[in-house]
Amino acid sequence: MKATRVVLEDHGVLCDSEPLAVAFLFYRPNHHKVDGDNLVKFALDVAQGILWRNDNQVLAHAAVIRVDKRSPRTAIGWARL
């Protein structure tokens, strides 16, 4: 969680309190079954205070899980509603 917050702090722009829609692209290193809800919850929590003040600002979200063995990562995009 700490490492993720460091990366977000370098790239994040805090959205004060406006409602947001967020899209997550999770690139995993393998095909092992993963719980998408847990990935979204982790991303919402870790970005709190960096990308948005509170995750209750996120009124809509979508997530896609793909495999990328060479470069596992998470991409986050958001739009103000």
N, C-alpha and C positions, 0 to 999 in steps of 0.2 A: 504494500500500500504506500509506503514511504517513497519508494522509487517512482511509482506512478505519479504521485503528487509533485515530485521534483520536475518531472517532464512537463506536467500540466502548468506548473508555475512559470516555466520558461516560455510557454506558448499560449497561455490562457488570457482571455479578456473577460473580466468580471461583468456579468449582466446583473445590474442592480436588483430590481424586484419585479421586472416585467415577466409576464407568462412566456414560456418557451415551448417549442417543439424540438425534439432532439432525435437525431439518427445515429445509430451505432453500427459500425462495420467491424466485426470481430474476426480477425484472421488467426486461426489456431494452427499449431504445428502438426496436428494429426487428425485422424477421423474419429478419435475416441468421443463417445457420447458426452455431451456437456449440457448443462442446464442453462438455457438462454436467459431465463429470469434471474438466475444468480449473477450472470455476467452483467446484465443491465443494472441490477441493484448495486453491485460493486462499483460500476462506472459512475452511477448517479452519486453514490456516497463519496467516492474519492474526489470527484470534481466539485463537491460542495465547498463554497468559500473561495474557489478559484475561478470556475467558469460561471457559476451561479451562486447566489447567496444561500439558497436552500433548495433542496430537490423538490419541494412542493411547488416550485415555479414551473416545473416540467409538466405541462398539461397533456402532452401527447409525445409518444416515442415509438420508434420502430427499430428493429435490430435484424441484422443479417449475419449469419455465421458461415465462414468459408475456411478452407484449408490453404495455408501457405507455409510449407515446410521450411523454406529459406528465410522467410521474414515474418514470423508471427507478430501481430501488432493489433492495436485497436485504433480506429479512426472515429472521431466524434465531430458531428456537424450540428449546428443549431440555428434556429431562426426565431426571432421575436414574433409573437402572435399579436 
